[in-house]
Amino acid sequence: MEGVEVDSSLVYEVRPKGWSKVVAENGRFQLLKLQKRILTLFYPVRNAYFLILGKERTIIKRSYLSKE
């Protein structure tokens, strides 16, 4: 999987919708799945999930997961 570094100050919260967890390494984002133009990534801090639109765009949404 490819790691992606982004500025987490550019995100806002959204609700998760059945996303699966993925292990991240060295504080980097890892690609979870690609559907159409939306990349779903996992961020290792606070179990937050992110959505990225487009090929080289910035994260625009973040979701905090409830404990399971």
Secondary structure, DSSP 8 states (H G I E B T S, - for coil): --EE---GGG--B----S-------TT-EEEEEEETTEEEEEETTTTEEEEEESSS--EEEEEE----
